[in-house]
Amino acid sequence: MGKRIVVKIAELTKNHKISMRELSKLSDVRHAALSELANGKRESISFSHIVKIAEALKIEDIREIIDLVDNKDKD
């Protein structure tokens, strides 16, 4: 089974009422990287990107950005 980390880009943009392009500009994370994360096409994210997203959206709890799920779960 195992676990995987999910970066909740779509949820973040919806909850903060911004586009992915706006999040890219605010966080200085490439739009393509955010899009790949949102679509499950990228399996890794650097800690610096997590920090940039958190700072851009004024997030204090990392669980708003990432989640640990069972491999069988689909988001």
Summary of the structure (lengths in Angstrom):
residues: 75
radius of gyration: 11.8
end to end distance: 16.1
largest distance: 36.6
contacts: 176
relative contact order: 0.27
helix: 49%
strand: 13%
